[in-house]
């Protein structure tokens, strides 16, 4: 029978509460506890300046959590001051999952990546959507302005060790998949949803056109 041990430790079944969870692990190291900052120091700012890719997590009450990628040339995320950053929105599929969530709940979590670096940077805070002309102008690419920016008031920031990326060998060639050997996005979506009026070839053409002509 699944149970929690009388001493609060986890039995053989599900771990049902934080007491049982922490009983399975040792305490966090002093550095792990102290590394959490309430602002973006010079190392956080330098990390963001070199990062071309991040993942953003948002939540809508009653509908769950969403995680979405964002990417552009290094420095695309503007650090406005030690407690504020701005992420430009680029053309996508107009589902607007992330931004719709933010209109309901402003909490946001970010993880920044730098190719070749195994460590990551985690930033949590409160987000808002802005059309500040100065921010949009600074985020323009090829003369095209983003429709808006996600402005984040930083609550906490800390560097995360590289064990996950080392285990996954993310920046090495070990697990690299050649695109030609993997189903295309157009094929996968058509085979998943089976639309009546869109063939695999048409879906692949639309994806290719978007990649070529609608990145900005």
N, C-alpha and C positions, 0 to 999 in steps of 0.2 A: 504494500500500500504506500502511495506517495505521502510523505509527511515531512514536517520540520522537526528536527531533534528538539528535545526539551530544553537544551542549552542555547537554542537559537541558531545552532549551526545547521547547515543544509543536510537533509537526509538524501536518500537515493533518488528522489523525485524532483519535481520542479522547485526552483528557488523562489520563494514567494514574497520575500521582503528584503529590505536592505540589510537587516541584521544577519540574516542567513547568508546573504551574498558576501558580506565583508568577512564572515567567519571562514570563508574558503580561501581568502587571500591574506597576505601579510600587509602591514601598514605601508602607506605611500612614503617614499623617501623624503627627506627634508627639502631637497632641491625640487622634487615634483610638487610639493606643497607651496613652496615659496615662489616658483617661477611665474605664477599667475599675476599679471600686471593689470592695472586699471586704465592703462593708456598705451599708446604706440610709442615705444622708445626708439632709439636710433637703429637698433637691430631689427625691430618689427618693420620700421619704415623702409629699411634697406631690403628686407625680404619682399615686401609688397612691390617695391620698385623693380625687382628682378623677376617677378612672377607674371607669366603669361596666362595662367589658368587658375581658377578657383571653383569650388563647389559651394553652393548656397542652399541652406536648409531653412524652410519656413513651415508654419503650421496654420491651419484654419480650424477653429474650434468646431468640433462635431464632424469634421471631414478628414482629419488625419494630417500627416506630415508629408511634405514634398521636398525632394532634393534635386537641384538642377545645376548643370555646368555653365560656367561663363569663361570666355577666353578671348584674348586679343594679344597685341604686341606687349612685351614687358612694360610696365608703367601705365597700363590702361586704367588701373584703379587709382584714382586721385586721393592722396592723403592731404586733407585740407588743414588739419592740425593734429595735435597729439591724441585727440579723442574723436576725430571725425574723418570718415573716408566716403568716397562716392564711386559707384560702379555704373558705368554707362550701359544702357540697354541697347542691344543690337537687334536687327531684324531676325525674327524667328517664325514660328508657326502660328503665332497669335492665340495660342491657348492661354497665355498669360497666367499660368499657374502660380508662379512665384509672386508676381506683383498683385494678383488678385488676393492671395493669402495675406499680403502685407496690408491691404486695406481693411482686413478684419482683425489681424493680430500682428503687431509690429516686431515681435521677437524674431531675431535672425541669427543663424550660425554660419560661419564661413571657414573654409579650409583652403589655404593658399599653397600652391605647388610651384617648384622651380625645377625644370628638367635637369637631371644630373645630380640633384641634391636630394638625399633621402629624407631629410627632416622637412616638416611642414609647419605652417603657422596657423593657429586657430584663433579666430576672433568672434566674439559674441557681443550682441548689442541690440539696440532698438533702431528699426529702419523706417524711413519715410520715402515717399516718391516725390521727386522735385523736377520742375522744368526751369530751374534757374538758368537764365540765358548765359551767364558766365561759365557755369559748369558744362552746359551743353556745347558751347563754343570750344572749350578746351578739350572736349572729348571727340571733336569732329575728326573724321577720317576721309580723305579724298573729297573734302568739301561737304561731306554729308554729316549732319548732326544727328545724334540719337534723339529719339522722341522724348525720353526722360532719363533721369539717373536715379539709382537707389542710393539714398544717403543714409549712412550708418553711424549712429552715435555709439562709440565703443564703450562697452561695459567691462570687458575683460579680454586680454590677449596673452597668448603664451605659445612658445615653441613646443612642438611635439617631436618626440624621438623618431628615428627612422626605421624602427624594427619592422613595421608593416611593409614599407617599401623595399626594405632589404629582403624580407621573406618572399615578397612577390617578384623580386628582381625586375621592378618596373622599368628601370632605365637601361636594362641590358637587352640583349637580343634573344635570350633563352626562350622566352614564351611569346615571341613576336609572331603574329599571324599575318600571312600575306593576304592582302585584300582580295585578290583574285580567287583565293581558296575559300572565302567566306561569303555567305549569302549577302547580297546587297540590301541596303535599307528598304529600297522600293519593293524588292521581292518579299522580304520578311513581312512588311506591313500588309501588302496585298494578300499574301497567303494567310495572314492572321485574321484580317477582317473581311476578306472576300467582297470588295465593292463591286457593284454590278457594272459600272461604266468606266472602270480604270483597270487597264492591263498592267502586267508587270513592267513591260517596256515603257508605257506611259509614266508610271510611277518613277521608274529609274530616270527618265528624261527630266521630270520635274525636279527630282533631287539634284541631279547634275547641274541643271540650270540655276537652282538656288545657290549651290556651292560656288558657281562661277560668277553669277551676276547680282546676287542679293546678300552678300555678306555684310554690307553696310547700307 
